[in-house]
Amino acid sequence: MATQSKALIDDLKWRGLFSQSTDEAALIQALSKPTTLYIGFDPTAPSLHVGNLVVLLALRRFQLAGHIPIALVGGATGLIGDPSGKNEERSLNTTDVVAAWVERIRVQVSKYLDFDAKDNAAIVANNLDWTSPLSAIEFLRDVGKHFSVNQMLAKDSVSSRLEAGGISYTEFSYQVLQSFDFLELFRRHNCTLQLGGSDQWGNITAGLDLIRRVESGSAHALTIPLLAKADGSKFGKTAGGAIWLDPEMTSPYAFFQYWLNTDDKDVINFLKVFSFKSREEIEALEKSHSENPGAREAHRALARELTSLVHSAQICDRVEAAARALFGQGELSELDEATLTAALAELPRTTVKSGEPIPTWVDLLAATGVVDSKSAARRIVKEGGAYLNNAKISGEDFAPSKSDFLCGKYAVLRKGKRDLAAVELL
């Protein structure tokens, strides 16, 4: 298995998933036999987002290589707040809110790991299980006494906050809690490797020190670079916020379109990070992308694989069919209401009240703002570029009827090949 462990680390490096490790040679040697490792996810929102997916899928790669993954959901640390990467104090959520988010995230992380594997079944843990029974006195005496304040102040997550204006004792203590997690997982599951984002290096190495001091044991750390786009912007963010894994927070259609619209400069990098395709398959897509970028083969491969992974292959088929149908390559009438609603969510739109006369196509298109004036809309009709639900409109006076509203609710206006708008019947 030594050759396999070296291949695993080499693959992580090729994919851009290797930032730092405590001792790479020792880590490779340790990975020559099945190793228990973990990643922590704090419930700072009701759902994980695609930034979290980077490290979660890295955990899955280790399981596929024969190792035992632990997904730790931070029921305790989520009540405190991690100062890493933050310029100001986090808002504290109530215990009930955090508990609800813990359960939602526990279900989410469970989707990406195998709990039925014969020799290396995955584990989901909650750090509240070992933190809540401790009194403050016990925690300070048994855990806190092993930490040097001087060393804690030197950690990047703390020093950067001090420079930015200060840090509360609550967030200052986060490093101790995360270290305690590593110690408890070492004790309970012989967990000897922690993965995390590169901003977690200080917290992870503090846990290594605690294991050494308390148990005279040794363990390892491996961090993964924080993924950014080619333009330098933070990965996984748009003007509207994060791209969430929860379909109620980011619809499967919007999720698919996010990847389909990936910048050409990012698509191969994202395939390396997120896809489970082999190096040969990704290099073939890279060659295809270089020779014919307009075909967007790499973009479609990325969108299909990730949407199928996060939401299911069946849902991926539905949202891809919706994308085709919007542009006249499929039947809009065959789309279910949820998929249609998601597909139209970002389009310019206007509304019509039920019971009132329905305006003409020309009036509706002008009302959406897709054109500057009704005269421009009339010109589109005359030139043969006007469509309602993909059917060509031939007369300027044409007005939709109620039966034209898909799912009894929506009509789709199209100008030419690409410009779309929606009409909603209220």
N, C-alpha and C positions, 0 to 999 in steps of 0.2 A: 504493500500500500504506500510505501515511501515514494515510488514513482508517481502514484496518483496524487499524493499530497503536493508534490512539486508542480504537477500539471494543474492542479486546482489554483495554486497561488499564481502561476504564470497566466492562467486564463483570467483571473481577477485583474491582474495588471494590464493585460491586453484590452480588457473591457473598460479600463479606467476606474476600477473599483478597489484600488489599493493605494492608500495614502501613507500610513505609518504602521509599523509593528515594533514591539519591544525588542525582539531578537528573531529576525526572519529565519535563520538557520534552525534555531531551537523550535520555532513554530512549525516549520515544515517537518521536523523530526517528530514533534508531538502529534501532528496530523497524520502520521504514518499508521496510527491506530484510531479507532472510533473515538471521537472527542466530543464532549458536551460543551456547547457554546450558547450564548444568549445575546439578545438585543432587547433594549427596553423601549417601550412606547408610552409616553405620558398622555393621559386623557385631557388635552388642552382644548379640545373641540369635540363635537359629537361624532366625528369621523376622521379617519386618516386621509391624507392627501397624497398626490403622486410623489412628493418629496420623500414621504415615509416609505413609499413603495420601493425606492432605491435600495434601502437597507433590508427591507423585508424580503425582497427577492434574492438579495445576497445570502440571507439566512437559508432560503430555500435551496440555493446552489450548494451550500455546505451539506444539507440533508441529502441531496441527490448524490453527493460524493461519499455518503456513508456515515456522516456525523449526526449527532443528536441535538436538534435545535430546541431552544427554549425561547418562547416569545413572552417577555415579561411586560405586563400591563401595570402601569404605575398608579395603583389606587392610593398609595401613600405619597409618592413624589408628586403626583398630580395635584395634591392639596397644597404643595409648597411652591412649586414653580422653579424651573431651571433658568438660571441667569445666562446661560451660554447663548451667544449670538443676539442678545437683547440689550438695548441701550437704556431701557427703563424697566421699572418693576412691573411684573405681570399682575393682572387683576386676579384676585383669588375667587374661586368658585365655591359654592356651598358643597357640603359633603354629599347631599342628595344628588346634585347635578353631576359631581365627579363620579359617584357610584353608577349613575345611569350611563355616563359616557364610557366608563370602564367596561361595562357589559357589552355595549355596542362595539367597542374596539376589540374586545376579546373575540367576539363573533367574526369580525373582519379578519383579524390576523389568522384565525383558525382556517380560513378558506385557502390559504396559500401553503400550508404545511400538511404533511401526511401523518395522521394520528394512528394509522393502522399498520404502519411499517413493522415488519416482524422484528428487526434488530435495532432500529433507530427511530422509534415512534416519537413524534414531536410532543412537547409539553407546553401548556400555557400556565403561567404563574401570575400571581398578584402580590406585589410587595406589601400590601396592607396586611396580609396574613401573618407576617413576622414582625411588622413594625408596630401595629396597634396594640399587641399584648404588652409591649415594653412601657414601663413608666419613664418619665423624663429623667429621673435619677439613675435608673438602670442604663438608659441610653447614654447619658453623659459619662457614667463611670466605666461601662463595659465597652463602649465604642468610641465616644468622643475623646477619651484620654489618649488614644493612639494617633491623634492628629496634631500636627504642629500648625499653629496659626500662621507662622511665618511662611511655611510652605503653601498653605491655602491661599494666602494673599498673593503669592507669586503665580498662581494658576491664571491662565489667560482669561477664563470666564469671569474671574473675580477682579483681576487687575484692570481689565478693560472697563468694567462697570465703575470701579473706583475713579478711573480717569474721566468717565462720563458724568460723574456727579455723585456717586455713592451707591450703596447696596444695603438692603435690610439684613438683619440677622437671620430672618426666615430664609431668604434666598442664599445667603452665605452658607447656611447649613445644608443646602442641597447636595453638595459634594460628599458630605458625610453619609447622607441617606443612600446615595447611589453606590458608594463604596460598600456600605452595609449590605446592599442587595447582592453584590458580587460575592461577598463573604458567605452569606446565607445560601446562595445557589451552589457555591463551592462545597459547603457542608452537606447540603441536602441531596445534591445531584452530581457531585464531583465535577461541577462546571469549571473548566479551566481556560475558557476563552470568552472575551467579551468583544463584540463588534459594535461599532457606532459611527456616527458621522465624525468628520475630522475636528469639528468643534467640541467633541466630547473627550479628546485626548487627556486632558488634565483630570477629568472626573474618573476616567477608566484607570489611569495609572495610579490614582489615589486608592482605588480598590485593590490593585495589585499589592500596594504597600500594606494595606490592612490585612490581606490574606497572609502575607509574609510575617507580619508582626504577631497576629493572633494564632494562626495555625501552623506557622513555620512552613507554609506551602508555597508553591510557585504556580503561576498562571500566565496567561498571555493576553495581549491586546492587539487588535487590528482595526484601524479606522479607514473609512471610505470617504473620498473627497465629496464635498458638498457640490452638487451638480448645478452648473450655470449654463445659460444659453450662450451662443457664439457672440451675441451683442452685449454680454456681460450682465444681463438682467437676471434676477433671481428665478430659478427654475420652478415651474409649477404655479406661477402667479400670472394672472391676467388683470385687466382693469377691473374686473368684477370680483376678484379674489382667487382663492386656491382652486385647483382642480381636484375635487373630492372623489373618494372611492364610493361613497354612498350615492346610490342612484337618485335619491330624493334631493340631494344637495347639488350634484352635477349629473344631469340626465345622461343616459348612455349615448344618446345622439350627440350631445355637446362634447362628451368624452371622446367619441370616435372622431369628430371633426377637429378637436384640439390636436390630435396626433396627425390626422390627415393634412392639416395646415402647418405642420412643423416647417420651420425654415430649412431650406436646402442645406445650409451649413451645419445644421444640428442632427439631421435625420439619421446618419450613419452612427454618430456618437450615441444617440438615443437607442438605436437598435442594439448596440453593444451592451449598454447598461441594462436595458429592460428585457430584451428578447432572450429566449432560450434556444434560439437557432444556433447552429454550430458556427465556428469561425469561417469555415468554407462557405456556408450559406450566406453569411453576412458579407463576406468579401465578394461573392457573386452579385449580391444586391448593390454593393458599392460600385462595382464595375458597371452594372446596368445604369445606375444613377448617374455616373460620370459620363457615359456615352449617350444617354437619352434622358436627361432630367425631366423633360416634359411628360414622360410616361408615368412618372410618380410611382414607380413600382415599389421602391423602398418605403415611401410614405404609406402606401396601402398595406404593405406587409406589417409595418409598425402598428398602424391603426387596428388592423384585424386581430393581430396577436394579443395586443393589450386589452382591447375591448372584450375579446373572448375570454381572456384570463380573468378580468375583473368582473365582468357582467354575465358571461356565458356565450357560447358559440351561437345559440339560437337568437339571443338579443342582438348580437353583432350582425347576424344576417338581416334582422329586421331594420336596424338603423342604416345599414348599407343600402338596403332596398329603398328606404325613405329618401336617402340622399340622391339615389338615381332617379326616383320618381319625381322629385322636385324639379328636376331639369329635363323632364320629358322622356326619361329612359325606363319608365315603369308606371304602374297604375297607382295613382294617388288614392283611389277608392279602396284599395286593398290594405291600406295602413290602418292600424288600430289607433284609437283616439290618443292614448298616452304618447305613442311614438310621433304621431302627427303634431301634437301640442309641443313636444320637445323640438321637433324639426323646425317649427315656425317661430319658436320663442324669440330668436334674435333678429327676425326680419322686420323691416318697416311695416307698420300696420295701421289700419283704420277700423272703426267699428260701425255696425249698423244695428239699430234697435229693432227687436222683433215687433211686428205689428205696424211698422212704418214702411213707406215705400223704399225699395232698394235702389240706390243711385245707379247710374250707368257705369260701365267699365271705365270710361274716360274719367268720370267724376271720382270714382274710387281710387284709381291709380294716382290722380293728382292729390287726393287727400292723404295718401301714404307718404308723399314727399319724394317719391322715386323720380318724378319729373317736376320741372319748375312750374308748369302751367297746364291747363286743360288743352290748350292748342298743341302743346308738345305731345300730349297723350293722344290727341286725334291724329296727329301725324304718324304716330306709331301704328295706329290701326290701319291707316291708309297704306302704309308701307308693308303691312302683313306681319308685323312683329308683336301683335297683341294676343295674349293667351289667358284663358281662364281654366284652371285645373288641367292645363296642358292641351286644351282644345283651342284652336285658333278662333279669334273673334274677327268677324268680317265687317261689322257695321258699327259706326260711331254711337248709335243709339242703343246698342245692346246693353241690357241690364240683367244681372243674374236673378234667378228665382230661388226660392227657399230650398228647392230640391238640389240646387247646385252646391249647397254648403255641405262639405264633407263632415261626416259624423254629426250632421245637423248643426255644425258650429263654425266651420272654417271654409273659406274659399281662397284659392291661391292665384294671384295675379302674376303674370310673367311678361316682362318686356324683353324681346329678343331672346337670346340664348341663356343669359346669365342673371339678369336683374329680376329679383323676386320681391313680392310683398304679400302680406296676408290681410284678409278681411275677416273679422270675427263678428258673428251674429250674437248679440247679447239678448 
